[in-house]
Amino acid sequence: MNTPHVVGSTARALWWGTYPAAGLGTQEGLGEGIWLGVDGAPTQVLELPAPSFVLAHPDMPLVYAVTEADPSIVHAIDVSDPTAPVVAASLVTGGHAGCHLLLSPDALTLYVSHYMSGDVGVVELLPNGLFAADAPAQMLGHEGSGARPDRQEAPHAHSAGFAPGGEHLLVADLGTDELRRYVVQPNGSLVADGIAATLAPGAGPRHFAVRGNLIYVVCELDHQLRTLRWDSATASADVIAEVASTTAPHRTGDEVNDGHLQLVGDVLLVSVRGADVISVFDLSPEGEARYRGCFDAGFWPRYFAVIDENLWVGEERGHHVRRFDLADVLALAPEAAVGEVSHVAHRSYPVTSPACVVATSRK
């Protein structure tokens, strides 16, 4: 492998998890693994099979990566020396197609969402960030299906996050159109507690973001951004608004699949694959999401992240990452005509099938 260009003692290191070049189930060893970028083009620094989600420990020089395989494996990667990361420990989850990771606020529990098997694994961590055991402490499954037999034949846990107040963990289940609810125990373990919200048939909830008592859910299958209001008394949420994730037309791929979302102050960003854009929504003081417009984000923008003053976008099928100045993104003009796709200046770097990115600081 090539040695990445690392500059500046305080530079932020960006770690990209990538798929095989031609997608899951194809030949491995052609670029999928962990890529590092600090100042300039990212370079592959570690070979791993399909690490589709990466997450950084808040205090330790560790990056967690989950392989989207059967069974899935979570790796704790020592990044003390960013030019030579080392897998410090690995844990087989027992689930199929791990696709999302979440850390507890005290960084002593790691929650692993599995797309194909539909379950959520609870992995206990030591204070040093490594695994406390050689298997998850819990594997919590689910039952059900949805309106689309091609995509919703069974539960598909796509991501997890904490509900407003932090007492419950919610799982976006694309397969059953539900936000599953779990009570979080003091030690980080979970107790199944039913369903917090049921969305429209065929919605396909994928990722969500929390702002106050509101939950914004991007739905992969019916291309709606839904706003839910959380009721702490009942630990449930009701849909109070919905809006199309973009007005842009289908441009590439077999179909449109909504992707990721992130809050940036009073703005909400949403990626839409197939339309290949990132949509910009303005949030009113009451929380209403108002579509402003969208801009070209490359071929199949699966995941993006706001890091410092930049917006980084991974073009999964375009095999590049794009770097936008966040100020330019936030200054996007309202669409002049329905379906208009704007263009925002950016830099582009080649990366094989980027799936996720996370940043760490070099101290």
KELOBA-610735 format. One record per residue (C-alpha): z, y, x; residue in one letter. Coordinates in steps of 0.5 Angstrom, whole numbers, padded with zeros to 4 digits, always signed. Layout:
% residues N
ZYXA;...
//
This chain:
% residues 363
+0000+0000+0000M;-0001+0007+0002N;+0005+0012+0004T;+0006+0017-0001P;+0006+0025+0001H;+0013+0027+0000V;+0015+0034+0002V;+0021+0039+0001G;+0028+0036+0001S;+0029+0039-0006T;+0022+0036-0009A;+0022+0032-0016R;+0020+0025-0015A;+0016+0023-0021L;+0015+0015-0022W;+0010+0013-0026W;+0010+0006-0029G;+0003+0003-0030T;-0001-0003-0034Y;-0006-0007-0031P;-0013-0004-0030A;-0016-0007-0036A;-0010-0007-0040G;-0004-0013-0042L;-0007-0020-0041G;-0012-0018-0036T;-0012-0019-0028Q;-0006-0017-0025E;-0005-0014-0018G;-0011-0009-0019L;-0006-0003-0019G;+0000-0004-0024E;+0007-0003-0022G;+0010+0004-0020I;+0007+0010-0017W;+0010+0016-0014L;+0008+0023-0014G;+0012+0029-0011V;+0007+0034-0009D;+0000+0032-0010G;-0004+0025-0012A;+0001+0020-0014P;+0001+0013-0010T;+0003+0006-0011Q;+0009+0004-0008V;+0011-0002-0011L;+0007-0008-0015E;+0011-0010-0021L;+0007-0014-0027P;+0006-0008-0033A;+0012-0004-0032P;+0011+0000-0039S;+0017+0004-0039F;+0021+0007-0034V;+0028+0011-0034L;+0032+0014-0029A;+0040+0013-0028H;+0043+0020-0028P;+0048+0020-0022D;+0045+0014-0018M;+0039+0013-0014P;+0036+0008-0019L;+0030+0008-0023V;+0030+0002-0029Y;+0023-0001-0031A;+0022-0006-0036V;+0016-0011-0036T;+0012-0011-0042E;+0011-0019-0041A;+0014-0026-0044D;+0020-0026-0043P;+0021-0019-0041S;+0025-0017-0034I;+0029-0011-0033V;+0029-0008-0026H;+0034-0004-0022A;+0030+0000-0017I;+0033+0003-0011D;+0030+0010-0010V;+0034+0012-0004S;+0028+0012+0000D;+0023+0015-0004P;+0017+0012+0000T;+0020+0005+0000A;+0023+0003-0006P;+0026-0003-0007V;+0028-0008-0013V;+0035-0008-0012A;+0037-0013-0018A;+0033-0016-0024S;+0035-0019-0031L;+0031-0023-0036V;+0032-0020-0043T;+0030-0026-0046G;+0025-0022-0051G;+0018-0021-0051H;+0014-0015-0049A;+0020-0010-0047G;+0017-0003-0049C;+0023+0002-0049H;+0029+0004-0045L;+0035+0008-0047L;+0042+0009-0043L;+0048+0011-0046S;+0052+0017-0045P;+0056+0014-0040D;+0051+0010-0037A;+0054+0004-0037L;+0050+0001-0042T;+0042+0000-0043L;+0039-0001-0049Y;+0032-0005-0049V;+0027-0005-0055S;+0022-0011-0055H;+0016-0010-0059Y;+0013-0017-0060M;+0020-0020-0061S;+0023-0014-0065G;+0030-0015-0062D;+0034-0010-0058V;+0038-0012-0052G;+0044-0009-0050V;+0045-0010-0042V;+0052-0008-0039E;+0052-0004-0033L;+0057-0003-0027L;+0059+0004-0025P;+0054+0003-0019N;+0048+0003-0024G;+0047-0005-0023L;+0047-0010-0028F;+0054-0013-0030A;+0052-0020-0032A;+0045-0024-0031D;+0043-0024-0038A;+0044-0018-0044P;+0051-0018-0047A;+0047-0018-0054Q;+0040-0019-0057M;+0040-0016-0064L;+0034-0019-0068G;+0031-0017-0075H;+0027-0019-0081E;+0021-0017-0085G;+0014-0014-0085S;+0010-0009-0087G;+0004-0007-0091A;-0001-0008-0085R;-0002-0015-0084P;-0006-0014-0077D;+0000-0010-0074R;+0006-0011-0079Q;+0007-0018-0079E;+0014-0018-0076A;+0019-0013-0074P;+0017-0009-0068H;+0022-0005-0065A;+0018+0001-0061H;+0024+0005-0059S;+0031+0007-0060A;+0035+0013-0060G;+0042+0016-0062F;+0043+0019-0069A;+0046+0026-0070P;+0053+0025-0068G;+0052+0020-0063G;+0056+0014-0067E;+0050+0010-0069H;+0044+0008-0065L;+0037+0008-0069L;+0031+0003-0068V;+0024+0005-0070A;+0021-0001-0072D;+0014+0000-0073L;+0013-0007-0076G;+0018-0006-0082T;+0017+0002-0083D;+0024+0003-0082E;+0030+0006-0078L;+0035+0000-0077R;+0042+0003-0076R;+0047+0000-0071Y;+0054+0002-0070V;+0056+0004-0063V;+0062+0001-0060Q;+0067+0004-0055P;+0064-0001-0050N;+0057+0001-0052G;+0056-0006-0056S;+0052-0005-0062L;+0054-0008-0070V;+0048-0008-0074A;+0049-0004-0080D;+0043-0004-0084G;+0038+0001-0085I;+0038+0008-0084A;+0031+0010-0087A;+0025+0007-0090T;+0019+0010-0089L;+0012+0010-0093A;+0009+0003-0093P;+0004+0003-0087G;+0007+0009-0083A;+0009+0005-0077G;+0015+0009-0074P;+0014+0009-0066R;+0018+0015-0063H;+0023+0020-0065F;+0027+0026-0063A;+0033+0029-0066V;+0035+0037-0067R;+0041+0038-0070G;+0041+0034-0076N;+0034+0033-0077L;+0030+0027-0074I;+0023+0028-0073Y;+0019+0021-0073V;+0012+0020-0070V;+0008+0015-0074C;+0003+0011-0070E;-0001+0008-0076L;-0001+0013-0082D;-0002+0019-0077H;+0004+0023-0080Q;+0009+0027-0077L;+0015+0026-0081R;+0022+0030-0082T;+0028+0027-0084L;+0035+0030-0085R;+0041+0026-0083W;+0047+0025-0088D;+0053+0024-0083S;+0057+0021-0090A;+0052+0016-0091T;+0049+0015-0084A;+0043+0015-0087S;+0036+0020-0087A;+0032+0022-0092D;+0024+0024-0091V;+0024+0032-0093I;+0017+0033-0090A;+0011+0030-0087E;+0005+0033-0084V;-0001+0030-0081A;+0000+0029-0073S;-0007+0033-0072T;-0013+0035-0075T;-0017+0033-0069A;-0023+0028-0071P;-0023+0021-0068H;-0026+0021-0061R;-0025+0015-0057T;-0023+0008-0058G;-0023+0003-0064D;-0018+0007-0068E;-0013+0013-0068V;-0006+0011-0065N;+0000+0016-0065D;+0004+0016-0059G;+0010+0020-0056H;+0013+0026-0058L;+0018+0031-0055Q;+0022+0037-0057L;+0021+0044-0052V;+0026+0049-0055G;+0023+0051-0062D;+0016+0047-0061V;+0015+0040-0062L;+0009+0036-0058L;+0006+0030-0060V;+0001+0026-0057S;-0005+0022-0061V;-0009+0017-0058R;-0016+0016-0061G;-0016+0023-0062A;-0014+0024-0055D;-0010+0030-0056V;-0003+0033-0056I;-0001+0037-0062S;+0003+0043-0062V;+0008+0044-0068F;+0012+0050-0069D;+0019+0049-0072L;+0022+0054-0077S;+0029+0056-0076P;+0030+0051-0082E;+0027+0046-0078G;+0020+0045-0082E;+0014+0043-0077A;+0008+0047-0078R;+0002+0045-0074Y;-0001+0050-0069R;-0007+0047-0066G;-0008+0041-0061C;-0011+0041-0054F;-0015+0036-0050D;-0011+0031-0047A;-0015+0026-0043G;-0017+0019-0045F;-0012+0015-0049W;-0006+0020-0048P;+0000+0014-0049R;+0006+0018-0046Y;+0008+0025-0043F;+0014+0029-0041A;+0016+0036-0040V;+0019+0036-0033I;+0021+0043-0030D;+0015+0048-0032E;+0010+0043-0032N;+0007+0038-0038L;+0005+0031-0035W;+0000+0027-0039V;-0002+0020-0037G;-0009+0018-0039E;-0008+0010-0040E;-0015+0009-0041R;-0018+0014-0037G;-0014+0012-0031H;-0011+0019-0029H;-0005+0024-0030V;-0006+0031-0032R;-0001+0036-0030R;-0001+0042-0034F;+0003+0049-0034D;+0008+0049-0039L;+0007+0056-0040A;+0000+0055-0042D;+0001+0049-0047V;+0006+0054-0050L;+0002+0059-0051A;-0004+0055-0054L;-0007+0060-0060A;-0007+0057-0067P;-0014+0053-0069E;-0019+0057-0071A;-0022+0052-0075A;-0020+0046-0078V;-0021+0040-0073G;-0022+0045-0067E;-0020+0041-0060V;-0018+0047-0055S;-0018+0046-0047H;-0012+0048-0043V;-0013+0049-0035A;-0010+0043-0032H;-0010+0039-0025R;-0012+0031-0025S;-0010+0026-0021Y;-0012+0018-0021P;-0007+0013-0023V;-0009+0006-0026T;-0007+0006-0033S;-0001+0010-0033P;+0004+0008-0039A;+0010+0012-0037C;+0014+0017-0033V;+0021+0019-0031V;+0023+0024-0025A;+0029+0024-0020T;+0031+0029-0015S;+0031+0028-0008R;+0038+0030-0005K;
//
